[in-house]
């Protein structure tokens, strides 16, 4: 994807062509999501180990996993009441 992005940026910067939209699709969305979830779990393990070590705790089991696609009933209402950070001013 990075190579495609770089090529499109070079074409657009050249002035020879104008790029308005770059449509793309995932051939196997389910497979891509599964791979992303596996990668996310692997990425989460090291920080969890560091937090546990810093708190002088022993990791035993995973107690909760939250997936952005699905939330248990009631979870949205609880999070919706949290104060939101004001938007950053434009540069």
C-alpha positions as CSV (number, residue, x, y, z in Angstrom):
1,X,0.0,0.0,0.0
2,X,2.9,2.4,0.8
3,X,4.3,1.9,-2.7
4,X,0.9,2.7,-4.3
5,X,0.6,5.8,-2.1
6,X,4.1,6.9,-3.1
7,X,3.4,6.4,-6.8
8,X,0.1,8.3,-6.6
9,X,1.7,11.2,-4.7
10,X,4.4,11.4,-7.4
11,X,1.9,11.4,-10.2
12,X,-0.2,14.1,-8.5
13,X,2.8,16.3,-7.7
14,X,4.1,16.1,-11.3
15,X,1.1,18.1,-12.6
16,X,0.7,15.7,-15.5
17,X,-2.4,14.1,-14.1
18,X,-4.9,15.1,-11.5
19,X,-5.9,12.5,-8.9
20,X,-9.3,13.0,-7.4
21,X,-10.2,9.6,-6.0
22,X,-8.3,6.4,-5.6
23,X,-10.8,3.5,-5.2
24,X,-9.5,0.3,-3.6
25,X,-11.0,-2.8,-2.1
26,X,-9.8,-5.6,0.1
27,X,-10.0,-9.0,-1.7
28,X,-10.8,-10.9,1.5
29,X,-12.1,-8.5,4.2
30,X,-12.7,-11.3,6.7
31,X,-9.1,-12.6,6.3
32,X,-7.7,-9.0,6.6
33,X,-9.7,-8.4,9.8
34,X,-8.5,-11.7,11.3
35,X,-4.9,-10.9,10.5
36,X,-5.2,-7.5,12.0
37,X,-6.7,-8.9,15.1
38,X,-3.9,-11.4,15.5
39,X,-1.4,-8.6,15.0
40,X,-3.2,-6.4,17.5
41,X,-3.0,-9.2,20.1
42,X,0.7,-9.7,19.5
43,X,1.3,-6.0,19.8
44,X,-0.7,-5.8,23.1
45,X,1.3,-8.5,24.9
46,X,4.5,-6.6,25.4
47,X,3.0,-3.4,26.9
48,X,0.8,-5.7,29.1
49,X,3.9,-7.5,30.3
50,X,5.7,-4.2,31.0
51,X,2.7,-2.8,33.0
52,X,2.4,-6.0,35.0
53,X,6.1,-6.0,35.8
54,X,6.1,-2.3,36.8
55,X,3.1,-2.9,39.1
56,X,4.8,-6.0,40.5
57,X,2.0,-8.2,39.2
58,X,2.0,-11.6,37.5
59,X,0.1,-11.9,34.2
60,X,-2.3,-14.9,34.5
61,X,-5.0,-14.5,31.9
62,X,-6.7,-12.1,29.6
63,X,-9.7,-10.6,31.4
64,X,-11.2,-8.4,28.6
65,X,-10.9,-7.9,24.9
66,X,-12.7,-5.0,23.2
67,X,-13.3,-5.2,19.4
68,X,-14.2,-2.0,17.6
69,X,-16.8,-3.8,15.6
70,X,-18.9,-5.1,18.5
71,X,-19.5,-3.9,22.0
72,X,-21.5,-5.6,24.8
73,X,-24.9,-4.0,25.4
74,X,-24.7,-1.0,27.6
75,X,-21.1,-0.4,27.0
76,X,-21.7,2.5,24.5
77,X,-23.9,4.4,27.0
78,X,-21.3,4.2,29.7
79,X,-18.6,5.5,27.3
80,X,-20.8,8.2,25.7
81,X,-21.0,10.1,29.0
82,X,-17.2,10.6,29.2
83,X,-16.1,14.2,28.5
84,X,-14.6,14.7,25.1
85,X,-11.4,16.6,24.5
86,X,-12.0,19.8,22.5
87,X,-10.9,19.7,18.8
88,X,-7.4,20.9,18.1
89,X,-7.2,24.3,16.5
90,X,-6.3,24.2,12.7
91,X,-2.6,24.7,11.9
